[in-house]
């Protein structure tokens, strides 16, 4: 297991590389060029700069989260071949600086969604909250406006102003895409990029849909054991894999995450490990990482990774904002650092239990 932290770059993060370097046992960051539009070929110079800054700070950078997939690819629209070529060109440029894993998603139009970014917990910390009822009532524009207001304009991946400007039109383009067609479009993309992933030694790790339920009437792809099985069967290459996100899959209590890990062994290239608390009405909020703080059995999750010989990248995922920290929802420093230390502790204990 290689422990990393997500970092959004100097311009977009309140956390510094120096902060991250001081977290015990974290050797690297997972990052992206936040200003790149889907379909854009990433400039070599920007990739080189990003790489230099991180390695100069004494950290490794071997995982990119995310290289976003253009909507034409997800929709199977006429421009998709050109967009796929651009994607592959970006992969080549990332391979040139030693990138080993690309995390991406195939969620239509939007990336993740919550209904509150800074929900107050009784202990005075703040966290992200998802209400099933609220998401049915609200429009994407209203939700984006709420995010902008609550976050003071922080650029949230998946909710960029460029994306929001065309939101109605983009959602409208999905009206004619049924689930079967959506799977075909995913297959087309996978068949095109996986041979290059093999050639470039980059493991492709799709992120599950977050949350795992349909929102705004849009199709869903990766949200259960069955869908992960179906997805991995699209291509037998070991380079075709997943990002195991416990918070995304775990938002559906029917998902048995340790069982998914055991079944997907060898195809999990990256893991986002966080906990959440299910409420009686079906809502959830993101809790601190330890098992006792939420509804997921974190020991069982880490044990399943350990038992299946997982040697990929891990990061603590969304944390709460604690100790008066202000910042990016889910991505403050302190609670994620506690999460990293906790996960490292679980891993060490599992190893010691085996006499290692
Ligand atoms: C949210 C993240 C997602 C993730 C993308 C991967 O915090 O987990 O935005 O980075 O879905 O492409």
Boltz pocket constraint, residues with backbone or C-beta under 6 A from the ligand:
constraints:
  - pocket:
      binder: B
      contacts: [[A, 65], [A, 66], [A, 103], [A, 104], [A, 105], [A, 111], [A, 112], [A, 157], [A, 158], [A, 207], [A, 208], [A, 272], [A, 330]]
      max_distance: 6.0
